[in-house]
Amino acid sequence: MSVGLIALLDDIAALAKVAAASLDDIAGQAAKAGAKAAGVVIDDAAVTPRYVTGFSAARELPIIGKIAVGSLKNKLLILLPAALILSLVAPQAITPLLMIGGLFLCYEGVEKVYGLVMPHAAHAHESALEATSLDAQSLEDEKVAGAIKTDFILSAEIMAITLAAVPLGSIFAQAFILAVVGLGITVLVYGGVALIVKADDLGLIMARAQTAPPTGPLLRVIGRGLVTGMPYFLKALGIVGTAAMIWVGGGIIVHGLEAYGVAGLAHLIHDAGEVAVHAVPVLASVLRWTVEAAGAGIVGIVAGLITIPVAGYIISPMWRSLKSLLPRRRRKEALADGKK
């Protein structure tokens, strides 16, 4: 009996070692997959702060919290199961869905540029798409909804990159890795965004610090620098975020077309990068990335310019028609219930 018990304990110990090794392997795979999605993570962090500009300091963290919760729901409740189901049932559908998401990013980014270049026309375009908010709460709700919608596309790209980086194996291991990456990236992005948007408040506290020299004067100088510099930093970050949406969206479209055999754009962008590298070999990697990002950005701008009139003249009227049908249907259902 004792020998059998020892053998059983040995088996349990062996299983525990295998489980521990599997967890280590999953953690390693999650780290690698998250690193591959780092480019989109940076874009996500750059895009988000612009959704809290214009609001009072007291509303900044609550808005970021709402967006973070929406982002987690996007990743864990919608995209994670959808990615697993698509990878099992219809892996060929992933590329076109990503390309649609890329078009949306191009549209969002180019619309922001359009608003800067032609503000009156952009305002008319936005008014045609949706009624203007009449109060602060409606404006906040619209901003949060817009941020979560944009986050959905960026999160879909993150999850797709993660899934592609995970080797084939147990669906439970894939699900766990996707969940770890999704949770980790959400905490990283929105934690960082919260620090960025509250840096000016921290600077104000530091600027008023009454600590004795030499710490006090140094804190006050740093604080004044934060208070003065953060508006410019946020404006620059907004520009980077808009550019990121355009080049990421353009890159998704280029890679999608390449997957379907239309590789001309991808080859052209790659060749332009190689020409730049040969011209200035000292900055090879930086120059290649810059040229290829610019190429993807040009594709994104063209795609966005095409999408704006499509959204204004086709998608928006269809959407308004659908929304107008819903109240009628509800009224009919209410009348039917009343007759009963």
MIFI-559891 format. One record per residue (C-alpha): residue number from 1; x, y, z. Coordinates in pm, whole numbers, plus 50000, padded with zeros to 5 digits. Example, Ala and Ser with C-alpha at 12.3 -4.5 7.8 and 13.67 -1.06 7.14 Angstrom:
<pts>
   n  east north    up
   1 51230 49550 50780
   2 51367 49894 50714
</pts>
This chain:
<pts>
   n  east north    up
   1 50000 50000 50000
   2 50280 50242 50095
   3 50464 50167 49769
   4 50145 50239 49574
   5 50100 50565 49763
   6 50460 50670 49691
   7 50411 50585 49322
   8 50092 50792 49319
   9 50270 51087 49483
  10 50550 51056 49226
  11 50292 51069 48946
  12 50128 51376 49099
  13 50467 51547 49132
  14 50545 51468 48768
  15 50207 51610 48659
  16 50271 51922 48866
  17 50608 51970 48695
  18 50446 51931 48352
  19 50174 52181 48447
  20 50433 52429 48575
  21 50636 52391 48256
  22 50320 52444 48050
  23 50238 52762 48243
  24 50593 52890 48194
  25 50565 52812 47823
  26 50229 52990 47799
  27 50368 53293 47983
  28 50665 53302 47747
  29 50440 53276 47442
  30 50215 53552 47579
  31 50519 53780 47626
  32 50643 53713 47272
  33 50297 53765 47122
  34 50252 54088 47317
  35 50588 54215 47194
  36 50486 54151 46832
  37 50173 54361 46886
  38 50377 54644 47042
  39 50341 54869 46736
  40 49963 54867 46755
  41 49980 54910 47135
  42 50177 55233 47088
  43 49919 55351 46836
  44 49641 55272 47085
  45 49817 55470 47361
  46 49874 55764 47127
  47 49514 55774 47003
  48 49332 55756 47338
  49 49431 56086 47513
  50 49258 56296 47247
  51 48922 56160 47367
  52 48958 56334 47706
  53 49077 56673 47579
  54 48824 56948 47636
  55 48676 56794 47953
  56 48723 56912 48311
  57 49005 56755 48514
  58 48748 56583 48737
  59 48605 56390 48438
  60 48936 56274 48286
  61 48994 55961 48497
  62 48626 55851 48491
  63 48626 55880 48110
  64 48949 55679 48083
  65 48799 55423 48322
  66 48489 55386 48101
  67 48703 55344 47791
  68 48927 55089 47968
  69 48624 54883 48076
  70 48490 54899 47720
  71 48830 54792 47590
  72 48838 54490 47822
  73 48490 54392 47708
  74 48602 54428 47347
  75 48902 54202 47398
  76 48777 53938 47641
  77 48404 53908 47569
  78 48390 53972 47194
  79 48726 53949 47019
  80 48878 53658 47212
  81 48593 53410 47145
  82 48548 53550 46793
  83 48919 53500 46716
  84 48913 53141 46844
  85 48593 53057 46654
  86 48719 53215 46332
  87 49055 53038 46359
  88 48871 52705 46393
  89 48574 52751 46160
  90 48657 53022 45905
  91 49020 53138 45921
  92 48980 53287 45571
  93 48738 53547 45713
  94 49000 53706 45941
  95 49181 53898 45664
  96 48874 54071 45512
  97 48748 54163 45859
  98 49085 54316 45943
  99 49079 54508 45613
 100 48736 54651 45702
 101 48883 54755 46036
 102 49178 54912 45854
 103 48938 55113 45638
 104 48763 55237 45951
 105 49096 55352 46100
 106 49181 55534 45775
 107 48839 55700 45778
 108 48876 55812 46141
 109 49228 55944 46089
 110 49165 56125 45760
 111 48843 56274 45901
 112 49053 56441 46174
 113 49291 56584 45912
 114 48990 56690 45705
 115 48859 56876 46010
 116 49186 57070 46042
 117 49219 57154 45672
 118 48850 57225 45597
 119 48675 57279 45932
 120 48342 57402 45789
 121 48305 57113 45546
 122 48411 56867 45818
 123 48151 57009 46057
 124 47882 56969 45790
 125 47998 56611 45731
 126 47982 56526 46102
 127 47639 56689 46135
 128 47514 56475 45846
 129 47642 56162 46017
 130 47496 56228 46361
 131 47310 56495 46548
 132 47526 56734 46750
 133 47531 56679 47128
 134 47331 56934 47326
 135 47475 56878 47673
 136 47799 56777 47843
 137 47679 56427 47932
 138 47578 56352 47573
 139 47914 56481 47450
 140 48096 56262 47702
 141 47890 55957 47605
 142 47965 56019 47237
 143 48337 56057 47305
 144 48347 55737 47511
 145 48150 55547 47246
 146 48383 55677 46973
 147 48691 55579 47174
 148 48558 55228 47241
 149 48470 55191 46873
 150 48822 55289 46768
 151 48970 55070 47043
 152 48770 54776 46904
 153 48953 54800 46570
 154 49297 54840 46732
 155 49218 54558 46977
 156 49110 54334 46687
 157 49447 54396 46524
 158 49628 54323 46852
 159 49436 53997 46901
 160 49492 53893 46539
 161 49867 53954 46566
 162 49872 53765 46896
 163 49681 53470 46751
 164 49916 53457 46452
 165 50216 53456 46687
 166 50082 53170 46901
 167 50186 52823 46777
 168 49910 52575 46700
 169 49810 52378 47007
 170 49537 52348 47265
 171 49250 52593 47220
 172 49257 52649 47597
 173 49623 52752 47581
 174 49545 52989 47292
 175 49253 53137 47486
 176 49469 53184 47796
 177 49745 53357 47598
 178 49494 53587 47424
 179 49338 53674 47761
 180 49678 53745 47923
 181 49788 53965 47632
 182 49452 54145 47618
 183 49444 54216 47991
 184 49812 54315 48009
 185 49791 54550 47711
 186 49473 54716 47842
 187 49633 54784 48182
 188 49952 54909 48012
 189 49776 55139 47764
 190 49512 55292 47989
 191 49739 55309 48293
 192 49986 55502 48078
 193 49711 55724 47938
 194 49588 55803 48291
 195 49941 55906 48391
 196 49975 56123 48081
 197 49649 56314 48119
 198 49699 56371 48494
 199 50063 56478 48463
 200 49964 56847 48457
 201 49773 56806 48785
 202 50081 56643 48938
 203 50286 56931 48802
 204 50053 57180 48972
 205 50101 57003 49307
 206 50480 57002 49257
 207 50480 57370 49154
 208 50310 57458 49485
 209 50541 57238 49695
 210 50682 57414 50002
 211 50964 57166 50065
 212 51291 57310 50194
 213 51590 57364 49958
 214 51738 57213 49754
 215 51444 56974 49689
 216 51170 57239 49697
 217 51297 57470 49419
 218 51376 57172 49198
 219 51025 57027 49247
 220 50870 57364 49168
 221 51073 57402 48847
 222 50978 57050 48733
 223 50614 57115 48826
 224 50600 57440 48628
 225 50761 57259 48336
 226 50491 56988 48346
 227 50207 57241 48370
 228 50346 57446 48082
 229 50455 57157 47863
 230 50170 56904 47894
 231 49921 57089 47666
 232 50183 57091 47390
 233 50270 56727 47461
 234 49903 56624 47442
 235 49861 56816 47117
 236 50168 56642 46973
 237 50039 56307 47098
 238 49706 56375 46925
 239 49891 56437 46598
 240 50089 56115 46646
 241 49766 55929 46725
 242 49596 56054 46410
 243 49900 55967 46198
 244 49915 55626 46366
 245 49552 55551 46278
 246 49622 55635 45913
 247 49944 55437 45875
 248 49822 55136 46074
 249 49500 55131 45870
 250 49692 55169 45547
 251 49933 54893 45652
 252 49642 54655 45726
 253 49496 54723 45380
 254 49834 54672 45208
 255 49898 54341 45387
 256 49541 54229 45322
 257 49574 54295 44949
 258 49906 54109 44952
 259 49737 53809 45114
 260 49492 53803 44822
 261 49769 53814 44563
 262 49757 54190 44495
 263 50114 54251 44606
 264 50203 54553 44391
 265 50159 54812 44668
 266 50349 54601 44924
 267 50639 54549 44681
 268 50644 54919 44589
 269 50660 55026 44954
 270 50927 54763 45031
 271 51136 54869 44729
 272 51112 55235 44832
 273 51242 55138 45175
 274 51534 54947 45019
 275 51624 55243 44797
 276 51631 55472 45101
 277 51847 55225 45295
 278 52100 55200 45012
 279 52108 55579 44984
 280 52175 55630 45359
 281 52305 55299 45502
 282 52401 55455 45838
 283 52035 55484 45946
 284 51917 55168 45773
 285 51652 55037 46013
 286 51511 55380 46107
 287 51500 55492 45745
 288 51336 55170 45625
 289 51065 55197 45892
 290 51005 55567 45813
 291 50971 55511 45439
 292 50748 55205 45479
 293 50529 55384 45738
 294 50502 55681 45499
 295 50402 55445 45217
 296 50135 55283 45434
 297 50025 55633 45538
 298 49976 55741 45176
 299 49763 55432 45114
 300 49569 55514 45433
 301 49507 55874 45322
 302 49377 55761 44981
 303 49155 55497 45145
 304 49025 55752 45398
 305 48949 56011 45127
 306 48748 55746 44940
 307 48568 55634 45256
 308 48454 55982 45371
 309 48205 56039 45084
 310 48098 55675 45103
 311 48017 55722 45473
 312 47844 56054 45410
 313 47633 55964 45109
 314 47573 55589 45142
 315 47638 55444 45489
 316 47496 55737 45689
 317 47159 55758 45501
 318 47121 55381 45531
 319 47195 55396 45904
 320 46948 55682 45959
 321 46682 55487 45770
 322 46739 55182 45988
 323 46723 55392 46307
 324 46400 55557 46194
 325 46240 55215 46141
 326 46311 55104 46499
 327 46070 55347 46674
 328 45796 55256 46425
 329 45845 54890 46494
 330 45837 54953 46870
 331 45516 55157 46837
 332 45353 54875 46638
 333 45461 54620 46902
 334 45323 54845 47179
 335 44990 54881 46995
 336 44974 54506 46943
 337 45040 54447 47314
 338 44768 54701 47401
 339 44511 54523 47187
 340 44591 54197 47360
</pts>
